[in-house]
Amino acid sequence: MIGGGVAGAAAALAAATAGARVALVRSGPGATALASGGWADAPPAILRDALAAAGYPLEECAGPLPHPDGVLVPCSVAAPAHLPAILSSAALVCGIAGLPSFRAPSLASLWTDAAGLPDGAVAAALLTLPHTPPAGWSPASLAGMLDRDPGPLAEALAALVGQRQPDRVILPAITGLNNHARVLAALNDACGVPVAEALGVAPSLPGWRLDRALMKTVVDAGVQVISGRISAGEQHGTTLRSATVTGATGTTIGAAAWVLATGKYIGGGITAIDEFEEPALGCDVTLERFARTIDDPGASLVLTDPVRTEPQPALTAGVQVNASGQPLSPSGDIFLTNVFAAGAVRAGVEAGRLGLGSASHDGHEAGARAARHAGDGGG
């Protein structure tokens, strides 16, 4: 497996469950680690069960969840920390002094409007914690402090709840890194009402937690995780025999079948310097607009739309594949018969619109195909 985001992890789990011997190569966290904590679609059962076993359960959402962009996001499932954040007329949105990325009064007003509640229905407050750094908090530094001692926030929140009597408290996504469950339990116990996180934004702690849980799921499944990037491959005709991993290992690995799930630009699956390229295996990259192929990443007027909310053509560049996910050459022939692409690396797929659930289903199908291909002796 090349790529260790949600698509790559799902592929690895699917292949390992099918009995294949699996290695996963990744250079580090990619776009999955920026995820907000909510899933538009549920993942395959095998991944959902594995995440739960790794301490990252996903549960059904009863309504849209608040996002720090000021909108409410429909989610099928989400991490438990976000579930009580559904807006109510007795909710209290609480910011932390020194954390400028979460402005509680503005968000309370925007979320109130998005939920169709009366003006002023959702209250807002700002807490100041002891030992706030002069330069303020980053989400990671605040979460790290809470990992060590959630007591100051728990005490301050409990006093605020006693004064305001909300039915729930909505915090920014900062409730711990390594001890997230313990921190959240301490806050809930102190307040006596549900304490929830809004969805996360980059740098996203919910995404960081998900990335760590995904790596635990593949390791627990017996998958070998190799740190580095695929830089070159040995082909025999249309068969990829082996590839070199650059990085600390300097390893050459061979496999009967491969899954390419390296993402788009954030994960490095597609690069756009002088031209669009897929750097791992040299697959052809396609971006089509106005009925022609665009090769020049600098053609900004052609590759972007001036309206930010409209689809952006540059985000659809990727590897053209057939119905089985095998990468194609410019002529439309299969470029590599034993490689199966999944997720945002494919042409026509926008990472931001694909979603974690769809990416994980893509990865699961690709992993299952790769395992079958390997089991059939590459036939």
VOPAGU-2260 file (C-alpha; in pm, 1 decimal, decimal comma):
REM VOPAGU-2260
SITE   aa  ch    i         X         Y         Z
SITE  MET   A    0       0,0       0,0       0,0
SITE  ILE   A    1     139,0     337,7     -99,9
SITE  GLY   A    2     -15,8     607,4     118,8
SITE  GLY   A    3    -131,8     595,6     478,1
SITE  GLY   A    4    -441,1     814,1     495,1
SITE  VAL   A    5    -791,0     678,5     538,2
SITE  ALA   A    6    -796,7     523,0     187,4
SITE  GLY   A    7    -458,4     355,9     233,5
SITE  ALA   A    8    -543,5     228,7     580,5
SITE  ALA   A    9    -876,2      86,3     461,1
SITE  ALA   A   10    -695,9     -82,8     170,7
SITE  ALA   A   11    -439,1    -234,5     404,9
SITE  LEU   A   12    -709,0    -366,7     638,2
SITE  ALA   A   13    -907,2    -515,8     349,3
SITE  ALA   A   14    -601,0    -689,3     204,5
SITE  ALA   A   15    -480,7    -815,3     543,5
SITE  THR   A   16    -825,8    -949,8     624,6
SITE  ALA   A   17    -822,1   -1136,0     292,9
SITE  GLY   A   18    -506,2   -1312,1     407,0
SITE  ALA   A   19    -248,1   -1110,8     212,9
SITE  ARG   A   20      86,9   -1014,2     357,0
SITE  VAL   A   21      71,6    -633,7     358,6
SITE  ALA   A   22     316,6    -346,3     390,2
SITE  LEU   A   23     210,4      17,8     399,0
SITE  VAL   A   24     448,5     295,8     294,3
SITE  ARG   A   25     380,3     649,8     405,6
SITE  SER   A   26     588,5     960,7     450,2
SITE  GLY   A   27     377,3    1108,3     728,3
SITE  PRO   A   28      31,4    1251,5     795,9
SITE  GLY   A   29    -151,7    1387,2     492,9
SITE  ALA   A   30    -497,2    1530,2     428,6
SITE  THR   A   31    -667,6    1275,2     657,1
SITE  ALA   A   32    -485,8    1430,5     953,1
SITE  LEU   A   33    -666,8    1757,3     874,0
SITE  ALA   A   34   -1012,4    1598,9     903,6
SITE  SER   A   35   -1268,7    1778,4    1117,8
SITE  GLY   A   36   -1402,0    1481,9    1316,0
SITE  GLY   A   37   -1724,4    1434,8    1119,4
SITE  TRP   A   38   -1788,1    1187,6     837,3
SITE  ALA   A   39   -2039,5    1257,8     560,7
SITE  ASP   A   40   -2067,9     881,9     502,2
SITE  ALA   A   41   -1992,3     592,0     733,5
SITE  PRO   A   42   -1678,7     386,4     659,5
SITE  PRO   A   43   -1682,6      14,1     578,6
SITE  ALA   A   44   -1772,3    -201,8     876,8
SITE  ILE   A   45   -1423,6    -351,8     893,6
SITE  LEU   A   46   -1265,0      -7,9     934,3
SITE  ARG   A   47   -1529,9     117,6    1173,5
SITE  ASP   A   48   -1483,2    -186,0    1397,7
SITE  ALA   A   49   -1105,2    -153,5    1383,1
SITE  LEU   A   50   -1120,6     215,8    1474,8
SITE  ALA   A   51   -1345,6     137,2    1770,3
SITE  ALA   A   52   -1096,8    -125,5    1888,8
SITE  ALA   A   53    -822,3     136,9    1856,7
SITE  GLY   A   54   -1012,1     375,5    2083,8
SITE  TYR   A   55   -1170,1     587,9    1809,5
SITE  PRO   A   56   -1536,3     482,6    1788,7
SITE  LEU   A   57   -1768,9     643,0    1537,6
SITE  GLU   A   58   -2134,1     693,7    1626,1
SITE  GLU   A   59   -2440,3     812,6    1435,2
SITE  CYS   A   60   -2514,5    1184,7    1438,8
SITE  ALA   A   61   -2862,7    1304,7    1526,5
SITE  GLY   A   62   -2816,2    1634,0    1345,2
SITE  PRO   A   63   -2565,6    1868,0    1179,5
SITE  LEU   A   64   -2254,8    1961,6    1376,7
SITE  PRO   A   65   -2110,7    2311,5    1425,9
SITE  HIS   A   66   -1796,4    2401,4    1233,3
SITE  PRO   A   67   -1566,8    2695,4    1319,3
SITE  ASP   A   68   -1632,1    2838,7     973,4
SITE  GLY   A   69   -1971,9    2935,2    1114,7
SITE  VAL   A   70   -2174,6    2667,2     937,4
SITE  LEU   A   71   -2351,1    2349,5    1045,9
SITE  VAL   A   72   -2219,0    2039,6     870,3
SITE  PRO   A   73   -2442,0    1734,6     805,9
SITE  CYS   A   74   -2257,9    1423,6     923,7
SITE  SER   A   75   -2352,6    1058,0     910,4
SITE  VAL   A   76   -2114,8     955,0    1189,8
SITE  ALA   A   77   -1863,3    1135,1    1408,0
SITE  ALA   A   78   -1628,6    1084,1    1698,1
SITE  PRO   A   79   -1818,5    1087,5    2031,7
SITE  ALA   A   80   -1659,4    1415,4    2141,1
SITE  HIS   A   81   -1863,1    1600,0    1875,0
SITE  LEU   A   82   -2202,6    1433,2    1909,6
SITE  PRO   A   83   -2350,3    1649,5    2190,5
SITE  ALA   A   84   -2255,5    1967,2    1998,3
SITE  ILE   A   85   -2583,3    1970,6    1806,4
SITE  LEU   A   86   -2726,3    2319,3    1851,7
SITE  SER   A   87   -3004,4    2376,8    2103,4
SITE  SER   A   88   -3162,4    2694,9    2237,7
SITE  ALA   A   89   -2993,5    2630,2    2574,3
SITE  ALA   A   90   -2642,2    2563,8    2441,7
SITE  LEU   A   91   -2341,0    2760,7    2562,4
SITE  VAL   A   92   -2053,7    2822,3    2318,8
SITE  CYS   A   93   -1738,2    2873,5    2520,3
SITE  GLY   A   94   -1413,4    3018,0    2388,0
SITE  ILE   A   95   -1073,9    3021,0    2556,6
SITE  ALA   A   96    -883,7    3348,0    2602,3
SITE  GLY   A   97    -565,0    3335,3    2399,7
SITE  LEU   A   98    -707,7    3098,5    2136,7
SITE  PRO   A   99    -796,9    3341,7    1856,3
SITE  SER   A  100    -920,6    3082,7    1607,3
SITE  PHE   A  101   -1246,1    3024,1    1799,0
SITE  ARG   A  102   -1448,9    3341,7    1861,3
SITE  ALA   A  103   -1743,8    3227,4    2067,1
SITE  PRO   A  104   -1980,9    3528,8    2029,6
SITE  SER   A  105   -1954,3    3533,9    1650,1
SITE  LEU   A  106   -1985,1    3157,3    1621,5
SITE  ALA   A  107   -2284,2    3145,3    1854,5
SITE  SER   A  108   -2460,5    3402,3    1635,6
SITE  LEU   A  109   -2371,8    3226,1    1308,7
SITE  TRP   A  110   -2469,4    2882,6    1436,4
SITE  THR   A  111   -2794,2    3019,8    1581,0
SITE  ASP   A  112   -2886,6    3156,9    1239,7
SITE  ALA   A  113   -2783,7    2835,4    1061,3
SITE  ALA   A  114   -2996,6    2628,7    1299,9
SITE  GLY   A  115   -3300,4    2852,4    1254,1
SITE  LEU   A  116   -3314,8    2936,3    1624,1
SITE  PRO   A  117   -3432,2    3275,1    1758,3
SITE  ASP   A  118   -3171,6    3552,3    1772,9
SITE  GLY   A  119   -2967,9    3530,1    2091,7
SITE  ALA   A  120   -3088,8    3179,4    2171,4
SITE  VAL   A  121   -2737,7    3032,0    2191,7
SITE  ALA   A  122   -2523,1    3194,8    2457,5
SITE  ALA   A  123   -2149,0    3260,6    2443,3
SITE  ALA   A  124   -1876,9    3297,2    2702,0
SITE  LEU   A  125   -1500,1    3336,7    2724,0
SITE  LEU   A  126   -1288,8    3160,3    2985,3
SITE  THR   A  127    -940,6    3266,2    3091,4
SITE  LEU   A  128    -721,6    2983,2    3215,7
SITE  PRO   A  129    -434,0    3027,3    3460,0
SITE  HIS   A  130     -85,7    3044,9    3308,9
SITE  THR   A  131    -209,0    3151,6    2966,1
SITE  PRO   A  132     106,8    3217,1    2759,9
SITE  PRO   A  133     168,7    3583,9    2673,6
SITE  ALA   A  134     151,7    3493,5    2304,6
SITE  GLY   A  135    -166,1    3292,0    2354,3
SITE  TRP   A  136    -246,5    2927,8    2289,4
SITE  SER   A  137    -214,9    2714,1    1982,9
SITE  PRO   A  138    -467,3    2427,7    1970,2
SITE  ALA   A  139    -186,5    2175,4    2026,0
SITE  SER   A  140     -30,3    2360,7    2320,6
SITE  LEU   A  141    -368,1    2401,1    2489,6
SITE  ALA   A  142    -454,8    2035,8    2430,5
SITE  GLY   A  143    -115,9    1932,5    2567,9
SITE  MET   A  144    -176,5    2136,8    2883,3
SITE  LEU   A  145    -515,4    1970,0    2928,6
SITE  ASP   A  146    -354,8    1629,2    2882,4
SITE  ARG   A  147    -139,8    1703,1    3183,0
SITE  ASP   A  148    -409,6    1862,0    3397,4
SITE  PRO   A  149    -771,2    1919,7    3291,4
SITE  GLY   A  150    -855,1    2049,5    3639,1
SITE  PRO   A  151    -836,2    2427,0    3576,1
SITE  LEU   A  152   -1065,8    2409,0    3272,9
SITE  ALA   A  153   -1300,2    2166,3    3449,0
SITE  GLU   A  154   -1332,3    2399,4    3749,1
SITE  ALA   A  155   -1386,9    2709,1    3537,2
SITE  LEU   A  156   -1644,7    2535,5    3319,0
SITE  ALA   A  157   -1829,5    2395,8    3621,4
SITE  ALA   A  158   -1859,5    2745,4    3771,2
SITE  LEU   A  159   -1982,4    2884,8    3439,1
SITE  VAL   A  160   -2240,1    2608,7    3400,5
SITE  GLY   A  161   -2363,2    2678,7    3754,5
SITE  GLN   A  162   -2420,5    3043,4    3659,3
SITE  ARG   A  163   -2565,4    3003,3    3310,7
SITE  GLN   A  164   -2748,4    2667,7    3342,2
SITE  PRO   A  165   -2697,0    2552,9    2980,6
SITE  ASP   A  166   -2802,4    2208,4    2862,0
SITE  ARG   A  167   -2465,5    2157,5    2689,4
SITE  VAL   A  168   -2129,1    2327,9    2643,4
SITE  ILE   A  169   -1957,2    2356,3    2304,2
SITE  LEU   A  170   -1580,8    2404,3    2313,9
SITE  PRO   A  171   -1319,1    2434,9    2040,8
SITE  ALA   A  172   -1156,2    2105,2    1943,8
SITE  ILE   A  173    -882,7    2116,6    2208,9
SITE  THR   A  174    -975,6    1850,3    2464,4
SITE  GLY   A  175    -648,5    1662,6    2476,8
SITE  LEU   A  176    -399,8    1486,9    2253,3
SITE  ASN   A  177    -288,7    1157,7    2403,3
SITE  ASN   A  178    -538,3    1159,3    2691,6
SITE  HIS   A  179    -839,0    1293,4    2504,5
SITE  ALA   A  180   -1095,9    1051,6    2653,2
SITE  ARG   A  181    -975,6    1119,7    3007,7
SITE  VAL   A  182    -985,3    1497,2    2957,5
SITE  LEU   A  183   -1335,8    1489,5    2811,7
SITE  ALA   A  184   -1460,5    1263,1    3092,4
SITE  ALA   A  185   -1319,6    1503,2    3353,2
SITE  LEU   A  186   -1498,7    1799,3    3190,7
SITE  ASN   A  187   -1829,6    1613,2    3170,1
SITE  ASP   A  188   -1806,3    1491,4    3530,5
SITE  ALA   A  189   -1732,2    1841,3    3658,7
SITE  CYS   A  190   -2010,2    2014,2    3464,8
SITE  GLY   A  191   -2295,3    1765,0    3493,6
SITE  VAL   A  192   -2407,0    1849,9    3137,4
SITE  PRO   A  193   -2262,0    1725,1    2807,5
SITE  VAL   A  194   -1938,3    1897,4    2708,5
SITE  ALA   A  195   -1863,2    1865,3    2337,3
SITE  GLU   A  196   -1612,3    1980,1    2079,5
SITE  ALA   A  197   -1707,0    2170,2    1769,2
SITE  LEU   A  198   -1559,3    2021,2    1454,0
SITE  GLY   A  199   -1191,4    2092,8    1399,9
SITE  VAL   A  200   -1004,4    2310,8    1154,0
SITE  ALA   A  201    -641,8    2288,3    1041,4
SITE  PRO   A  202    -427,2    2215,3    1231,7
SITE  SER   A  203    -699,6    1971,8    1337,5
SITE  LEU   A  204    -667,8    1777,5    1660,7
SITE  PRO   A  205    -962,2    1550,2    1566,0
SITE  GLY   A  206    -776,1    1473,1    1244,1
SITE  TRP   A  207    -455,5    1408,1    1435,8
SITE  ARG   A  208    -640,3    1164,3    1663,9
SITE  LEU   A  209    -791,2     989,4    1361,3
SITE  ASP   A  210    -451,8     957,3    1193,4
SITE  ARG   A  211    -304,3     795,3    1504,0
SITE  ALA   A  212    -599,6     559,8    1535,6
SITE  LEU   A  213    -568,8     456,6    1170,0
SITE  MET   A  214    -203,1     367,3    1217,8
SITE  LYS   A  215    -293,4     162,2    1523,8
SITE  THR   A  216    -558,0     -27,4    1329,1
SITE  VAL   A  217    -316,5    -133,6    1055,1
SITE  VAL   A  218     -41,2    -228,2    1298,1
SITE  ASP   A  219    -288,4    -432,2    1503,7
SITE  ALA   A  220    -389,1    -608,6    1179,0
SITE  GLY   A  221     -29,8    -720,5    1124,4
SITE  VAL   A  222      51,1    -466,4     852,7
SITE  GLN   A  223     414,7    -358,5     828,7
SITE  VAL   A  224     434,4      22,9     827,1
SITE  ILE   A  225     735,7     165,7     643,4
SITE  SER   A  226     823,9     533,2     675,5
SITE  GLY   A  227     932,4     704,5     354,5
SITE  ARG   A  228     829,2     778,5      -1,4
SITE  ILE   A  229     819,9     557,8    -306,6
SITE  SER   A  230    1064,5     713,8    -550,7
SITE  ALA   A  231    1119,3     460,3    -825,6
SITE  GLY   A  232     976,3     134,9    -948,1
SITE  GLU   A  233    1096,0    -160,3   -1152,4
SITE  GLN   A  234     846,8    -252,0   -1421,8
SITE  HIS   A  235     828,3    -561,3   -1638,0
SITE  GLY   A  236     591,3    -467,8   -1914,8
SITE  THR   A  237     277,7    -346,7   -1740,5
SITE  THR   A  238     364,0    -515,7   -1412,8
SITE  LEU   A  239     519,7    -327,1   -1122,1
SITE  ARG   A  240     767,5    -570,0    -967,3
SITE  SER   A  241     935,8    -360,2    -696,1
SITE  ALA   A  242     982,4      -4,4    -572,3
SITE  THR   A  243    1241,4     187,5    -372,4
SITE  VAL   A  244    1152,0     365,0     -50,8
SITE  THR   A  245    1351,9     680,5      12,9
SITE  GLY   A  246    1396,3     800,9     367,7
SITE  ALA   A  247    1537,7     647,7     679,1
SITE  THR   A  248    1495,0     291,1     556,2
SITE  GLY   A  249    1633,6     302,6     201,4
SITE  THR   A  250    1437,3     -15,4     135,8
SITE  THR   A  251    1342,4    -186,0    -187,8
SITE  ILE   A  252    1015,8    -372,9    -161,5
SITE  GLY   A  253     851,9    -615,9    -399,0
SITE  ALA   A  254     484,1    -703,6    -422,9
SITE  ALA   A  255     245,4    -894,1    -643,0
SITE  ALA   A  256      -9,9    -611,9    -622,3
SITE  TRP   A  257     -11,6    -250,4    -509,5
SITE  VAL   A  258    -261,0      13,7    -400,8
SITE  LEU   A  259    -185,8     377,5    -483,4
SITE  ALA   A  260    -363,2     595,9    -225,3
SITE  THR   A  261    -133,6     894,1    -188,2
SITE  GLY   A  262    -396,5    1166,9    -201,2
SITE  LYS   A  263    -377,0    1488,5    -398,9
SITE  TYR   A  264    -154,0    1789,9    -332,5
SITE  ILE   A  265    -142,7    1790,3      49,6
SITE  GLY   A  266     -26,5    1430,9      73,2
SITE  GLY   A  267     209,8    1466,0    -223,4
SITE  GLY   A  268      20,3    1220,1    -440,3
SITE  ILE   A  269       6,6    1478,2    -719,1
SITE  THR   A  270     266,0    1750,0    -773,9
SITE  ALA   A  271     228,5    2062,8    -986,5
SITE  ILE   A  272     556,5    2240,2   -1056,5
SITE  ASP   A  273     636,8    2259,9   -1425,2
SITE  GLU   A  274     365,6    2007,7   -1504,9
SITE  PHE   A  275     122,1    1779,9   -1324,4
SITE  GLU   A  276     292,4    1460,4   -1213,1
SITE  GLU   A  277     229,2    1150,8   -1002,7
SITE  PRO   A  278     573,4    1116,1    -840,4
SITE  ALA   A  279     553,8     768,2    -685,8
SITE  LEU   A  280     499,7     543,0    -988,6
SITE  GLY   A  281     507,0     783,6   -1281,9
SITE  CYS   A  282     141,9     732,5   -1371,3
SITE  ASP   A  283      -4,9     968,9   -1627,5
SITE  VAL   A  284    -186,9    1265,9   -1473,4
SITE  THR   A  285    -495,0    1401,7   -1644,3
SITE  LEU   A  286    -676,0    1732,7   -1600,3
SITE  GLU   A  287    -941,0    1809,5   -1858,0
SITE  ARG   A  288   -1134,5    2130,5   -1914,6
SITE  PHE   A  289   -1303,3    2278,2   -2219,6
SITE  ALA   A  290   -1272,0    1934,9   -2385,8
SITE  ARG   A  291    -893,7    1940,2   -2380,7
SITE  THR   A  292    -616,3    1819,7   -2151,5
SITE  ILE   A  293    -436,1    2085,3   -1947,2
SITE  ASP   A  294     -70,4    2015,5   -1864,9
SITE  ASP   A  295      43,6    2355,7   -1735,8
SITE  PRO   A  296     -17,2    2414,1   -1361,2
SITE  GLY   A  297      49,8    2783,8   -1419,6
SITE  ALA   A  298    -262,3    2829,0   -1631,9
SITE  SER   A  299    -447,6    2978,0   -1336,4
SITE  LEU   A  300    -724,1    3141,8   -1538,3
SITE  VAL   A  301    -816,1    2804,1   -1685,1
SITE  LEU   A  302    -765,3    2595,4   -1370,6
SITE  THR   A  303    -952,2    2807,6   -1117,5
SITE  ASP   A  304   -1296,3    2957,7   -1077,2
SITE  PRO   A  305   -1318,3    3310,8    -934,1
SITE  VAL   A  306   -1610,0    3205,6    -714,5
SITE  ARG   A  307   -1450,3    3027,6    -418,5
SITE  THR   A  308   -1747,0    2800,0    -352,9
SITE  GLU   A  309   -1759,9    2673,6    -711,1
SITE  PRO   A  310   -1570,3    2357,2    -815,8
SITE  GLN   A  311   -1204,3    2434,6    -885,2
SITE  PRO   A  312   -1072,5    2248,6   -1192,4
SITE  ALA   A  313    -714,3    2231,6   -1058,6
SITE  LEU   A  314    -838,6    2016,8    -772,0
SITE  THR   A  315    -953,6    1743,6   -1010,9
SITE  ALA   A  316    -609,5    1662,9   -1155,8
SITE  GLY   A  317    -516,7    1302,2   -1098,7
SITE  VAL   A  318    -445,9     957,5   -1233,5
SITE  GLN   A  319    -694,2     838,1   -1494,1
SITE  VAL   A  320    -814,3     487,3   -1406,5
SITE  ASN   A  321   -1045,9     222,6   -1547,2
SITE  ALA   A  322   -1345,9      71,8   -1367,9
SITE  SER   A  323   -1113,6    -151,1   -1164,1
SITE  GLY   A  324    -896,3     138,5   -1052,6
SITE  GLN   A  325    -597,0      42,7   -1268,7
SITE  PRO   A  326    -403,7     347,2   -1396,2
SITE  LEU   A  327    -421,2     418,7   -1767,1
SITE  SER   A  328    -169,3     552,3   -2015,1
SITE  PRO   A  329    -247,0     861,0   -2228,1
SITE  SER   A  330    -366,5     625,3   -2503,6
SITE  GLY   A  331    -621,6     467,6   -2268,7
SITE  ASP   A  332    -439,4     136,4   -2225,3
SITE  ILE   A  333    -368,1      -7,1   -1881,4
SITE  PHE   A  334     -37,6     136,9   -1761,4
SITE  LEU   A  335      11,0     -95,5   -1462,8
SITE  THR   A  336    -206,0    -406,9   -1436,1
SITE  ASN   A  337    -119,6    -482,0   -1071,4
SITE  VAL   A  338    -172,0    -131,5    -933,1
SITE  PHE   A  339    -511,5     -14,2    -804,8
SITE  ALA   A  340    -565,3     355,2    -730,6
SITE  ALA   A  341    -799,0     476,8    -458,9
SITE  GLY   A  342    -908,8     805,5    -309,4
SITE  ALA   A  343    -815,0    1155,3    -416,7
SITE  VAL   A  344    -515,2    1057,9    -630,9
SITE  ARG   A  345    -760,7     967,9    -908,5
SITE  ALA   A  346    -855,0    1212,2   -1184,4
SITE  GLY   A  347   -1185,3    1391,7   -1143,1
SITE  VAL   A  348   -1187,6    1354,1    -765,2
SITE  GLU   A  349   -1165,3    1655,4    -533,6
SITE  ALA   A  350   -1023,5    1562,0    -194,7
SITE  GLY   A  351   -1240,5    1814,4     -13,5
SITE  ARG   A  352   -1559,8    1681,6    -170,8
SITE  LEU   A  353   -1470,3    1312,7    -154,5
SITE  GLY   A  354   -1507,3    1277,9     222,4
SITE  LEU   A  355   -1357,6    1028,6     464,1
SITE  GLY   A  356   -1632,4     770,1     420,7
SITE  SER   A  357   -1614,8     760,4      41,6
SITE  ALA   A  358   -1233,1     755,5      48,0
SITE  SER   A  359   -1236,3     463,4     291,3
SITE  HIS   A  360   -1478,8     267,1      72,2
SITE  ASP   A  361   -1255,0     335,6    -230,1
SITE  GLY   A  362    -956,4     210,9     -35,1
SITE  HIS   A  363   -1136,9     -98,1      89,0
SITE  GLU   A  364   -1237,2    -196,2    -265,7
SITE  ALA   A  365    -884,6    -133,3    -396,5
SITE  GLY   A  366    -730,9    -339,4    -117,3
SITE  ALA   A  367    -967,7    -625,3    -182,4
SITE  ARG   A  368    -888,9    -612,5    -557,4
SITE  ALA   A  369    -515,8    -607,8    -485,1
SITE  ALA   A  370    -545,9    -909,9    -255,6
SITE  ARG   A  371    -744,2   -1101,8    -518,6
SITE  HIS   A  372    -491,7   -1009,1    -786,5
SITE  ALA   A  373    -204,1   -1126,9    -569,7
SITE  GLY   A  374    -388,9   -1444,9    -476,7
SITE  ASP   A  375    -454,1   -1521,8    -841,3
SITE  GLY   A  376     -84,0   -1506,3    -909,0
SITE  GLY   A  377    -110,8   -1167,1   -1077,4
SITE  GLY   A  378    -368,0   -1289,4   -1324,5
